[in-house]
Every structure is written in structure tokens, then in C-alpha cells.
């Protein structure tokens, strides 16, 4: 299920957004201030953040700046009552993907949400590099130090999932949904085995991983 973080301090608007998005089939979490939002967005994988600009403790611009500096690439839609062009440009320059000016209709926001999620679905770049590794998603090919490394389809899909959600901790359940599919029965041990195999192909020292990090009790995070 697509997970959306709504960051809005006005209770009625926050509740309205939550109810409307849940009716659309999204899983929704609400944060009421910028500091909490920044922390939650770095701790948990979300597919989209709907972020009000005027927030207590930390404004939306600062939250967006912090997340992008931390490597969090989750798409962001800014909600702003500010109509000055400079504010809109600032939000986009800080890494926001879109903005909606208050007041807005639920229908408009739903359309923006769907458009941003569609763009994000194809977010994996054609070529992605980290360390000595180059991944070509068009050719389904991985090279390390210039040499082709044989990859199984599962390993390739697993790596693609990590790159899509780089900087986020992914639970085993999330990996099962994205890589194997919800209808497939696979145990946690199988996931761990594939992670270990993938580390042997991308890590300089697989027993001391630098890119594919274990997060105790939560899952794995890709820091490439």
C-alpha cells in the first residue's frame, strides 16, 4: 500500500486530508510539526510527503532542505498559503516536487498526488553508480571496477528496490512486497540469504558492509 506522510498543524485540515487520502486507498500518517516530520521521514519509508510550509518548531522549507541533505529522495508536495513566486521557486529549488496553494480543492490535491506518484514510480535512473559499482537498468547489467558481475533476476530487483528507496530503512515485509510480490510465500531467511549474496557482489568487504546496512530489529538500508 502506498504510504503518505501528511505534515499539517491545523487539526481540521489534517483530519480532512487524512480521511480523503485513506478513501483513495493510501496508508496515511500525520505529523503536526516540522521537527517530528523530519525525524519520521528519515526513519520510515514513505512514498510521498505532503508538507505544509507554515509549521511549528521547523517550517516546511527547512524540513525539505534537511531531508534532501540527508539523502532522502521521497517526493514532496508543498502546501502553502504564500502566493509569491519567489516562495514557490524556493520550495522547488530545495527539492520539492510540486506545490499546491491554499485554499485548494480535494480533487486538485488528489490529481497532484497521483501525478507525483506516477513520476516517482519511474525514478530509478538509467545508470546508477556507487563506489566501484555501475548499475545499468536499461541493460539489466551490473559492473564492478569495470567488470560485468553476474546477477540473478531477484538480486537485480532487490538492488533496484534499495536504490529506489535509498536512505530509507526497508523492512523484510516491504522487500517481500516489492521484490517477490504479496502473493508469494517467502520466509525472512530467504530475504536475508539474498541480501548476503547481493553484498558479495557490491561490497568491498561483505562482512563489513558499507552500502547495504543492517538496521537492527527493523530491516536494511541502502546508503549508496
Number of C-alpha atoms within 10 A of each C-alpha: 10 11 17 24 23 23 26 26 17 13 10 10 11 18 14 12 21 19 13 17 19 14 10 9 11 16 16 20 15 20 19 18 22 26 17 15 25 20 14 16 20 19 15 16 21 22 21 23 25 24 28 28 24 19 19 13 11 16 16 28 23 15 24 30 17 16 20 14 12 11 15 20 24 26 22 24 24 24 22 20 14 14 11 8 8 10 14 18 12 12 23 18 13 17 19 25 18 18 21 21 15 12 9 12 10 13 10 10 20 14 10 16 20 11 12 17 17 11 11 17 10 10 13 15 14 12 14 15 14 12 13 13 21 19 21 15 16 9 9 13 15 22 17 18 10 10 11 13 13 12 15 11 11 13 18 18 18 21 21 19 18 22 19 19 23 22 23 24 22 23 16 18 16 17 20 21 13 15 20 16 13 13 8 10 9 13 11 12 10 12 17 14 11 15 18 15 14 20 22 14 18 23 18 16 11 16 10 11 15 16 18 22 17 15 12 7 7 13 17 21 20 20 17 17
